[in-house]
Amino acid sequence: MSSGEKVVEHKGELPLDAVLSSRLALSISDALRPDDPLVWVNLAFSELTGYPVDEVLGRNCRFLQGADTDPIAVARIRTALDEGRAVATVIRNYRRDGTGFWNQVVISPVIDESGRVTHHVGIQADVTDRMDADRVRDLELDLVEETTARLDLLAHISDELAKHLDYDAAVDALADIAVPALATWGFVAITDDRGRFTRVHLVAGDLHDRDAVRALANEDTTWLSRAPKVVEALTSSPGFVATPYAIDVAALPQRTTPAQLALLQKLGIGQAMVVPLRARDRVLGVLTLVTDNGFGADAVVTAAHLGRRAGLALDNVRLALADRTAALTLQHSLLPEIPVIPGLDVAAAYVPSARRAEVGGDWFDVLPLPDGAIGLAVGDVVGHDLRAAAAMGQLRSLLRSYAWEGSSPGAVLARADELVRGLDIADVATSAYLRWRSLDGGDAEVTYARAGHPPPLLRLAGGEVQSLDGGLSTPIGLAGPGGAEAVIRVPLGSTLVLYTDGLVERRDRGLREGIAALTAELAALPDDADATVVKDRLVEVFVGEHQEDDVCLLVVRRALPTS
C-alpha cells in the first residue's frame, strides 16, 4: 500500500503520514472479512516480527503466537474484539526465526457512521528489555488483567447458560466454553439423584484430538465412576476446593479398558482438576480439566468460582424447565380433545412460546351443540403467566355455557364480556366464536362474531381465500358495544382457518403483513389437502424455532363424501 492510498475511512481518513513514519509497529485488519485478516502493516511491523509484508497480509495475526503464549491473554483479546472495544495487554509472541519477545499490544476498533466495526488498528512494541525492571509492576497489572479475564469468562458462561431452554444443551455449552479456556481437554459429567451419569460431554481444545474425544464419548462411563477424584468431588461438602493433581498413570489400567486407556493417553494425562458443580442442595456433576503443562494459580481460582456459578446456572435451567413443564401441562389440560364430528374434518395445534416457564392464555374449542350446530372458538387472554392460563380456562367455560344455551355468536361474546368485567376474571382477551350449521346439499352456514380477534380465513375450492372481516366488536374486558355478528355461506370443499395472532405476527412482521402471508399460503395449497395437512403446513411455515408468542390454530373442512 503506498502512502497516498486510503487505509480506512472513519468519519475522515487516518493520518497516513503519521502512521507511515511511526517507529511503532502498526497493523490494520479487516473486521468485515472472515477471520479478521491483516490488510496493511508498516515497515516497523516487519522489523519487529521478521516477517516480510507479503507473508502477513491476508492472515490473522495469531501466527505470532507460540508455545508460551498465554491462552488467557489470547482469550481476553478475543473477548474485547468480539464486544467491539479496545484492549491493551502484554503477550508472549514469536518472530519469524522462532525467537520469543514480549509484545505490548494495543488494539482499537474502527467504527463507521452506522456503529459497525469495520477494521482493527493494532500497535505493537517490543518490551522484552523492560520486563525485568518492571516485573513487580507488571505482575500487579497481570493480576488485575487476570481477574478481569476470569470475570469475563464467568460472565460469558453465565450468559450462555441462561440462553438455553434445553438442559443437555446447557451442559454442552458449559464444557464447550470452559474447557478450551482452561485446559487441553476435559469434560462435564452430570449425574442424577442416585449418582448415575446421565450426560457426559467431552471437549478438546486441539482440532486434532477431536476424533479421540468422540471415540471416548462413545465408551461406557465406567472409567468415570471408578475415578477416585471424580467420586471425591461428587460427594464433597460445600467447603471443598478442587486442586490440581498428577494423574496416577500406573493405576489407570486397573479401572479402564485397553481402548479407554489408549484414548486417554492420546488426549494427554498429565495434570487434572475435578471441580464439583454445586447447586443449591447437591452436587449436580463435575467439570474435569486436564492439561499437559500444569495449571497456574489463576486457573485454579477461576475453576473454583466456575464450579459454584456454573452449578447454580445449570440448576436454574433445570428448575426453569421443571416450571415450564408444569405450566405447559396445565395449559394442555385446559385445552379440549377434538371430538369426532360426522361430516367435518377438524385439526388443531397449540404451540407454546419459546420463553421459559411461561404459559399463555391462547385456546381453541370445538363444541357439538344440542341443536346439531357446531361451536368453534379461538381466543387469547393477554399475559404469559398462570393467571392468564387460569383466566383462559374460566373464559372458555363461560363461552361454552353460553354457546350450549343456543345463544348467537354476538350474544355469546357480549355476555362473556359483561361477566368478565363484572367479576374481574381477566384483564383483556380477544376471541372469535363461530356457529357452524350444515345445510342440505353439503354447504354450511356460518354465523360468526369477533371480539377484537384477527379474522378467520375461508379457502374456497380453486384457491380463493376470503377474510371473515365482519362481526367485529371490542375485545372482551373493555367496555363497549357488543353483539355484532355476520353470516357467510361455506360451500362444500372449503377450508376454514381460525388462529391466534402468534401465528402471523412477530417482531419483523406486522399483523396485516402476517395475515396477507397466511392468505397466500392457504391459496397455494391443493384443493384436496385435508385439515391435518393444512394445519401441519401452516405450523411448518409460520412457527419459528424460537417462537415469541403462543399459537393456537384450528382448521375445519367440510369433508367430501366418500365413494
Buried (B, 14 or more C-beta within 10 A) or exposed (E): BEEEEEBBEBEEEBEBEEBBEBEBBBBBBBBEEEEBBBBBBBBBBBEBBEBEBEEBBEBEBEBBBEEEBBBBBBBBBBBBBEEEEEBBBBBBBBBBEEEBBBBBBBBBBBBBEEEEBBBBBBBBBBBBEBEEEBEEEBEEBBEEBBEEBBEBBBEBBBEBBEEBBEBEBBBBBBBBBBBBBBBBBBBBBBBEEEEEBBBBBBBBBEEEBBEBBEBBBEBEBEBBBBBEBBBBBBEBEEEBEBEBEEBEEEEBEEBBEEEBBBBBEBBBBBBBBBBBBBBEEBBBBBBBBBBEEEBBEBBBBBBBBBBBBBBBBBBBBBBBBEBBEEBBEBBEEBBBEBEEBEEBBBBBBBBBBBBBBBBBBBBBBBBBBEEEBBBBBBBBBBBBBBBBBBBBBBBBEBBBBBBBEEBBBBBBBBBBBEBBBEEEBBBBBBBBBBBBBBEEEBBBBBBBBBBBBBBBBBBBEEEEBBBBEBBBBBBBBBEEEBBBBBBBEBEBBBBBBBBBBBBBBBEEEEEEEBBBBBBEBBBEBEEEBBBBBBBBBBBEEBBEEEBEBBBBBBBBBBBBEEE
